[in-house]
Amino acid sequence: MTDAIDVLLIEPSHTNAKQTLAAIRQKHSRLTTVRVTDASQAARLMFEQGLLTRAPQMPALIVIDLPALGDDAKRLLLRLKSMRIARPPLIVIYASRRNPKDIVDAHLCGAHLNVLKPEEPGEYSAAVDRFTRMWLNGSLLRYEAQAC
């Protein structure tokens, strides 16, 4: 068993979590994925106990439905942003709705990319695959650096 988490999904909706994890595993089966339902579970995983080891575990990519999780999620992202981590996780906001205030808030909290969840299952899987591939090949890092 590995002791690293590649992708941490913070998603309250069981249906959306199932779709997102299936899309990641379909194209990127070697990635270790973990799903939690809220920001407090994510904080415990990253700063206290871990899941795969007894030590805290910092994922490489965090996919979060920020609008659905509210202020706790924003505090979690601000905490991550303020930490001096050698390899901080990349943060993708994968949201069901696009509210300009949510987008601004997400970027102020340290998010790297905002993606609107498509309603069609085939498009949903393709969107997840696109941002996962962007992260894996490093273009998400280049995208984020250019956006600043």
NUMI-109035 format. One record per residue: residue number from 1; residue in one letter; chain; x, y, z of N, C-alpha, C in turn. Coordinates in nm, 3 decimals, m for minus. Example, Ala and Ser with C-alpha at 12.3 -4.5 7.8 and 13.67 -1.06 7.14 Angstrom:
BEGIN
VEXDREN   i aa ch     nc1     nc2     nc3    cac1    cac2    cac3     cc1     cc2     cc3
VEXDREN   1  A  A   1.319  m0.569   0.780   1.230  m0.450   0.780   1.320  m0.330   0.780
VEXDREN   2  S  A   1.285  m0.225   0.708   1.367  m0.106   0.714   1.290   0.003   0.787
//
This chain:
BEGIN
VEXDREN   i aa ch     nc1     nc2     nc3    cac1    cac2    cac3     cc1     cc2     cc3
VEXDREN   1  M  A   0.084  m0.118   0.000   0.000   0.000   0.000   0.089   0.125   0.000
VEXDREN   2  T  A   0.048   0.223  m0.077   0.122   0.348  m0.086   0.089   0.438   0.033
VEXDREN   3  D  A   0.179   0.530   0.064   0.150   0.622   0.173   0.125   0.763   0.120
VEXDREN   4  A  A   0.109   0.778  m0.010   0.086   0.909  m0.070  m0.054   0.916  m0.129
VEXDREN   5  I  A  m0.115   1.031  m0.116  m0.244   1.055  m0.179  m0.217   1.145  m0.299
VEXDREN   6  D  A  m0.257   1.099  m0.416  m0.242   1.182  m0.535  m0.354   1.285  m0.543
VEXDREN   7  V  A  m0.478   1.237  m0.529  m0.594   1.325  m0.546  m0.684   1.314  m0.423
VEXDREN   8  L  A  m0.714   1.429  m0.364  m0.811   1.437  m0.256  m0.935   1.506  m0.311
VEXDREN   9  L  A  m1.046   1.435  m0.309  m1.173   1.491  m0.353  m1.253   1.530  m0.229
VEXDREN  10  I  A  m1.289   1.657  m0.221  m1.372   1.707  m0.111  m1.507   1.740  m0.174
VEXDREN  11  E  A  m1.600   1.647  m0.158  m1.727   1.655  m0.229  m1.840   1.604  m0.141
VEXDREN  12  P  A  m1.938   1.690  m0.107  m2.048   1.645  m0.021  m2.149   1.553  m0.091
VEXDREN  13  S  A  m2.163   1.566  m0.221  m2.261   1.487  m0.296  m2.206   1.349  m0.330
VEXDREN  14  H  A  m2.275   1.245  m0.284  m2.232   1.109  m0.314  m2.233   1.083  m0.465
VEXDREN  15  T  A  m2.337   1.131  m0.533  m2.349   1.111  m0.678  m2.234   1.177  m0.752
VEXDREN  16  N  A  m2.206   1.304  m0.720  m2.096   1.374  m0.787  m1.961   1.312  m0.754
VEXDREN  17  A  A  m1.944   1.269  m0.629  m1.818   1.205  m0.590  m1.798   1.077  m0.669
VEXDREN  18  K  A  m1.903   0.999  m0.680  m1.894   0.872  m0.755  m1.855   0.897  m0.901
VEXDREN  19  Q  A  m1.918   0.998  m0.964  m1.887   1.032  m1.102  m1.743   1.081  m1.117
VEXDREN  20  T  A  m1.700   1.167  m1.026  m1.566   1.224  m1.034  m1.460   1.116  m1.015
VEXDREN  21  L  A  m1.477   1.034  m0.913  m1.379   0.927  m0.887  m1.377   0.825  m1.000
VEXDREN  22  A  A  m1.493   0.792  m1.055  m1.497   0.698  m1.168  m1.424   0.756  m1.289
VEXDREN  23  A  A  m1.441   0.886  m1.313  m1.373   0.949  m1.427  m1.221   0.948  m1.408
VEXDREN  24  I  A  m1.176   0.974  m1.287  m1.031   0.973  m1.261  m0.977   0.832  m1.276
VEXDREN  25  R  A  m1.045   0.736  m1.215  m0.995   0.597  m1.216  m1.002   0.535  m1.354
VEXDREN  26  Q  A  m1.097   0.578  m1.437  m1.112   0.524  m1.572  m0.988   0.554  m1.657
VEXDREN  27  K  A  m0.938   0.675  m1.649  m0.825   0.716  m1.734  m0.692   0.717  m1.660
VEXDREN  28  H  A  m0.696   0.722  m1.529  m0.573   0.737  m1.449  m0.577   0.640  m1.331
VEXDREN  29  S  A  m0.582   0.513  m1.361  m0.605   0.410  m1.259  m0.491   0.399  m1.156
VEXDREN  30  R  A  m0.374   0.449  m1.187  m0.262   0.439  m1.093  m0.264   0.546  m0.985
VEXDREN  31  L  A  m0.349   0.646  m1.001  m0.356   0.753  m0.902  m0.427   0.704  m0.776
VEXDREN  32  T  A  m0.374   0.741  m0.661  m0.440   0.712  m0.534  m0.538   0.825  m0.507
VEXDREN  33  T  A  m0.665   0.790  m0.499  m0.769   0.890  m0.477  m0.840   0.863  m0.345
VEXDREN  34  V  A  m0.869   0.972  m0.275  m0.941   0.965  m0.148  m1.052   1.069  m0.154
VEXDREN  35  R  A  m1.170   1.030  m0.106  m1.282   1.124  m0.101  m1.321   1.148   0.045
VEXDREN  36  V  A  m1.341   1.273   0.077  m1.401   1.312   0.204  m1.521   1.399   0.172
VEXDREN  37  T  A  m1.611   1.411   0.268  m1.735   1.484   0.240  m1.733   1.630   0.282
VEXDREN  38  D  A  m1.634   1.669   0.364  m1.633   1.808   0.406  m1.491   1.854   0.442
VEXDREN  39  A  A  m1.480   1.983   0.466  m1.349   2.044   0.493  m1.289   1.998   0.625
VEXDREN  40  S  A  m1.371   1.968   0.724  m1.315   1.924   0.852  m1.251   1.785   0.838
VEXDREN  41  Q  A  m1.310   1.697   0.760  m1.248   1.567   0.733  m1.117   1.586   0.657
VEXDREN  42  A  A  m1.117   1.676   0.561  m0.995   1.703   0.484  m0.885   1.758   0.574
VEXDREN  43  A  A  m0.921   1.847   0.665  m0.822   1.905   0.756  m0.762   1.798   0.846
VEXDREN  44  R  A  m0.846   1.708   0.897  m0.793   1.599   0.980  m0.696   1.512   0.901
VEXDREN  45  L  A  m0.732   1.483   0.778  m0.645   1.402   0.692  m0.511   1.471   0.666
VEXDREN  46  M  A  m0.515   1.600   0.634  m0.394   1.671   0.593  m0.310   1.722   0.710
VEXDREN  47  F  A  m0.372   1.748   0.824  m0.298   1.812   0.932  m0.288   1.728   1.060
VEXDREN  48  E  A  m0.365   1.619   1.068  m0.364   1.541   1.192  m0.327   1.395   1.171
VEXDREN  49  Q  A  m0.420   1.314   1.120  m0.402   1.170   1.126  m0.369   1.099   0.997
VEXDREN  50  G  A  m0.405   1.152   0.883  m0.388   1.077   0.760  m0.490   0.965   0.750
VEXDREN  51  L  A  m0.495   0.899   0.637  m0.582   0.784   0.619  m0.500   0.659   0.591
VEXDREN  52  L  A  m0.402   0.675   0.507  m0.321   0.561   0.465  m0.202   0.538   0.557
VEXDREN  53  T  A  m0.169   0.638   0.635  m0.062   0.627   0.735  m0.112   0.697   0.861
VEXDREN  54  R  A  m0.036   0.684   0.969  m0.076   0.754   1.091  m0.037   0.902   1.087
VEXDREN  55  A  A   0.051   0.937   0.998   0.098   1.075   0.986   0.003   1.155   0.895
VEXDREN  56  P  A   0.002   1.287   0.908  m0.076   1.369   0.815  m0.031   1.344   0.671
VEXDREN  57  Q  A  m0.125   1.359   0.580  m0.094   1.335   0.439  m0.138   1.454   0.355
VEXDREN  58  M  A  m0.046   1.508   0.277  m0.077   1.620   0.190  m0.094   1.566   0.048
VEXDREN  59  P  A  m0.212   1.581  m0.011  m0.233   1.534  m0.147  m0.160   1.623  m0.247
VEXDREN  60  A  A  m0.141   1.572  m0.367  m0.079   1.652  m0.473  m0.183   1.739  m0.544
VEXDREN  61  L  A  m0.306   1.690  m0.551  m0.415   1.762  m0.616  m0.537   1.756  m0.527
VEXDREN  62  I  A  m0.600   1.870  m0.507  m0.725   1.877  m0.431  m0.833   1.922  m0.528
VEXDREN  63  V  A  m0.940   1.843  m0.536  m1.057   1.878  m0.616  m1.169   1.902  m0.517
VEXDREN  64  I  A  m1.226   2.022  m0.522  m1.322   2.060  m0.418  m1.440   2.135  m0.478
VEXDREN  65  D  A  m1.558   2.103  m0.428  m1.678   2.179  m0.463  m1.692   2.290  m0.359
VEXDREN  66  L  A  m1.622   2.399  m0.380  m1.613   2.507  m0.282  m1.748   2.570  m0.248
VEXDREN  67  P  A  m1.832   2.604  m0.348  m1.959   2.666  m0.312  m2.046   2.578  m0.223
VEXDREN  68  A  A  m2.042   2.448  m0.244  m2.125   2.357  m0.165  m2.074   2.343  m0.022
VEXDREN  69  L  A  m1.948   2.373   0.001  m1.888   2.351   0.133  m1.878   2.476   0.218
VEXDREN  70  G  A  m1.890   2.592   0.157  m1.897   2.717   0.232  m1.771   2.761   0.303
VEXDREN  71  D  A  m1.791   2.828   0.417  m1.683   2.895   0.488  m1.576   2.799   0.542
VEXDREN  72  D  A  m1.615   2.678   0.583  m1.514   2.583   0.632  m1.413   2.549   0.523
VEXDREN  73  A  A  m1.462   2.532   0.401  m1.372   2.502   0.289  m1.282   2.621   0.259
VEXDREN  74  K  A  m1.336   2.740   0.265  m1.255   2.859   0.241  m1.145   2.872   0.346
VEXDREN  75  R  A  m1.180   2.845   0.473  m1.078   2.849   0.578  m0.970   2.743   0.555
VEXDREN  76  L  A  m1.009   2.625   0.511  m0.913   2.519   0.482  m0.816   2.564   0.372
VEXDREN  77  L  A  m0.870   2.620   0.264  m0.784   2.663   0.154  m0.693   2.778   0.197
VEXDREN  78  L  A  m0.744   2.870   0.277  m0.660   2.980   0.327  m0.548   2.926   0.416
VEXDREN  79  R  A  m0.578   2.825   0.494  m0.474   2.763   0.578  m0.366   2.701   0.491
VEXDREN  80  L  A  m0.407   2.630   0.387  m0.309   2.571   0.294  m0.225   2.679   0.226
VEXDREN  81  K  A  m0.293   2.786   0.186  m0.225   2.895   0.116  m0.120   2.961   0.206
VEXDREN  82  S  A  m0.148   2.969   0.336  m0.057   3.038   0.428   0.062   2.951   0.471
VEXDREN  83  M  A   0.052   2.821   0.448   0.159   2.731   0.491   0.276   2.736   0.394
VEXDREN  84  R  A   0.391   2.712   0.447   0.511   2.705   0.363   0.540   2.558   0.338
VEXDREN  85  I  A   0.477   2.505   0.234   0.490   2.365   0.197   0.580   2.357   0.075
VEXDREN  86  A  A   0.677   2.265   0.078   0.770   2.252  m0.034   0.695   2.227  m0.165
VEXDREN  87  R  A   0.599   2.139  m0.164   0.519   2.111  m0.283   0.372   2.124  m0.246
VEXDREN  88  P  A   0.320   2.246  m0.246   0.179   2.264  m0.209   0.088   2.196  m0.311
VEXDREN  89  P  A  m0.028   2.152  m0.266  m0.120   2.087  m0.360  m0.178   2.188  m0.457
VEXDREN  90  L  A  m0.206   2.141  m0.577  m0.280   2.221  m0.673  m0.428   2.205  m0.640
VEXDREN  91  I  A  m0.502   2.314  m0.653  m0.641   2.314  m0.610  m0.731   2.346  m0.729
VEXDREN  92  V  A  m0.823   2.253  m0.756  m0.922   2.271  m0.862  m1.059   2.281  m0.797
VEXDREN  93  I  A  m1.128   2.390  m0.825  m1.265   2.406  m0.780  m1.353   2.346  m0.890
VEXDREN  94  Y  A  m1.426   2.241  m0.856  m1.513   2.172  m0.950  m1.655   2.192  m0.899
VEXDREN  95  A  A  m1.722   2.295  m0.949  m1.846   2.341  m0.890  m1.967   2.318  m0.981
VEXDREN  96  S  A  m2.082   2.303  m0.917  m2.207   2.281  m0.989  m2.266   2.412  m1.044
VEXDREN  97  R  A  m2.224   2.521  m0.988  m2.275   2.650  m1.035  m2.158   2.748  m1.049
VEXDREN  98  R  A  m2.178   2.846  m1.134  m2.073   2.945  m1.155  m2.125   3.080  m1.110
VEXDREN  99  N  A  m2.080   3.120  m0.996  m2.115   3.248  m0.938  m1.986   3.331  m0.937
VEXDREN 100  P  A  m1.987   3.449  m0.996  m1.864   3.529  m0.999  m1.800   3.549  m0.862
VEXDREN 101  K  A  m1.881   3.566  m0.758  m1.827   3.583  m0.623  m1.754   3.456  m0.578
VEXDREN 102  D  A  m1.810   3.340  m0.609  m1.745   3.214  m0.573  m1.610   3.199  m0.643
VEXDREN 103  I  A  m1.602   3.241  m0.768  m1.477   3.231  m0.844  m1.371   3.321  m0.783
VEXDREN 104  V  A  m1.408   3.445  m0.753  m1.314   3.538  m0.690  m1.270   3.485  m0.554
VEXDREN 105  D  A  m1.367   3.440  m0.473  m1.335   3.384  m0.342  m1.239   3.266  m0.354
VEXDREN 106  A  A  m1.265   3.179  m0.449  m1.180   3.060  m0.467  m1.037   3.100  m0.497
VEXDREN 107  H  A  m1.019   3.195  m0.586  m0.882   3.237  m0.620  m0.816   3.311  m0.504
VEXDREN 108  L  A  m0.891   3.390  m0.431  m0.835   3.456  m0.313  m0.793   3.354  m0.208
VEXDREN 109  C  A  m0.860   3.240  m0.206  m0.828   3.134  m0.111  m0.716   3.043  m0.161
VEXDREN 110  G  A  m0.669   3.064  m0.282  m0.556   2.986  m0.331  m0.587   2.884  m0.439
VEXDREN 111  A  A  m0.709   2.884  m0.491  m0.742   2.790  m0.598  m0.665   2.824  m0.726
VEXDREN 112  H  A  m0.633   2.720  m0.802  m0.558   2.738  m0.926  m0.648   2.738  m1.049
VEXDREN 113  L  A  m0.761   2.669  m1.041  m0.847   2.653  m1.158  m0.991   2.634  m1.113
VEXDREN 114  N  A  m1.085   2.695  m1.185  m1.228   2.675  m1.163  m1.285   2.602  m1.283
VEXDREN 115  V  A  m1.359   2.494  m1.257  m1.421   2.417  m1.364  m1.567   2.398  m1.327
VEXDREN 116  L  A  m1.656   2.427  m1.422  m1.799   2.407  m1.401  m1.833   2.261  m1.430
VEXDREN 117  K  A  m1.904   2.197  m1.338  m1.945   2.057  m1.358  m2.050   2.052  m1.469
VEXDREN 118  P  A  m2.022   1.978  m1.576  m2.125   1.962  m1.681  m2.239   1.876  m1.629
VEXDREN 119  E  A  m2.354   1.893  m1.693  m2.470   1.814  m1.652  m2.474   1.678  m1.720
VEXDREN 120  E  A  m2.420   1.666  m1.840  m2.419   1.541  m1.914  m2.309   1.448  m1.862
VEXDREN 121  P  A  m2.340   1.319  m1.835  m2.239   1.227  m1.781  m2.112   1.215  m1.866
VEXDREN 122  G  A  m2.125   1.209  m1.997  m2.008   1.199  m2.084  m1.921   1.323  m2.077
VEXDREN 123  E  A  m1.984   1.438  m2.070  m1.910   1.563  m2.059  m1.846   1.576  m1.921
VEXDREN 124  Y  A  m1.914   1.524  m1.821  m1.863   1.528  m1.684  m1.730   1.454  m1.677
VEXDREN 125  S  A  m1.728   1.334  m1.730  m1.607   1.253  m1.730  m1.494   1.321  m1.810
VEXDREN 126  A  A  m1.529   1.380  m1.923  m1.429   1.448  m2.006  m1.370   1.568  m1.934
VEXDREN 127  A  A  m1.452   1.643  m1.860  m1.402   1.759  m1.787  m1.304   1.716  m1.678
VEXDREN 128  V  A  m1.337   1.609  m1.606  m1.247   1.558  m1.502  m1.116   1.513  m1.566
VEXDREN 129  D  A  m1.126   1.442  m1.676  m1.005   1.395  m1.745  m0.919   1.512  m1.791
VEXDREN 130  R  A  m0.980   1.619  m1.841  m0.903   1.735  m1.887  m0.821   1.798  m1.775
VEXDREN 131  F  A  m0.885   1.828  m1.661  m0.807   1.894  m1.556  m0.710   1.797  m1.490
VEXDREN 132  T  A  m0.741   1.669  m1.487  m0.647   1.571  m1.432  m0.524   1.560  m1.522
VEXDREN 133  R  A  m0.545   1.556  m1.654  m0.431   1.552  m1.747  m0.349   1.681  m1.740
VEXDREN 134  M  A  m0.416   1.796  m1.726  m0.344   1.923  m1.713  m0.252   1.919  m1.591
VEXDREN 135  W  A  m0.303   1.865  m1.482  m0.222   1.853  m1.359  m0.107   1.756  m1.381
VEXDREN 136  L  A  m0.134   1.639  m1.437  m0.032   1.536  m1.453   0.082   1.580  m1.546
VEXDREN 137  N  A   0.049   1.653  m1.652   0.155   1.693  m1.745   0.217   1.828  m1.712
VEXDREN 138  G  A   0.174   1.888  m1.602   0.235   2.012  m1.557   0.179   2.137  m1.619
VEXDREN 139  S  A   0.084   2.125  m1.712   0.032   2.246  m1.776  m0.057   2.326  m1.682
VEXDREN 140  L  A  m0.112   2.263  m1.578  m0.188   2.338  m1.479  m0.097   2.434  m1.404
VEXDREN 141  L  A   0.025   2.391  m1.378   0.123   2.481  m1.315   0.155   2.599  m1.406
VEXDREN 142  R  A   0.176   2.571  m1.534   0.205   2.678  m1.629   0.086   2.771  m1.643
VEXDREN 143  Y  A  m0.035   2.715  m1.647  m0.157   2.794  m1.658  m0.169   2.888  m1.540
VEXDREN 144  E  A  m0.147   2.835  m1.420  m0.159   2.915  m1.298  m0.055   3.024  m1.296
VEXDREN 145  A  A   0.066   2.995  m1.337   0.173   3.096  m1.336   0.141   3.209  m1.433
VEXDREN 146  Q  A   0.082   3.177  m1.548   0.048   3.280  m1.646  m0.071   3.364  m1.599
VEXDREN 147  A  A  m0.162   3.304  m1.523  m0.283   3.375  m1.480  m0.255   3.481  m1.375
VEXDREN 148  C  A  m0.144   3.472  m1.305  m0.114   3.566  m1.198  m0.067   3.700  m1.252
//
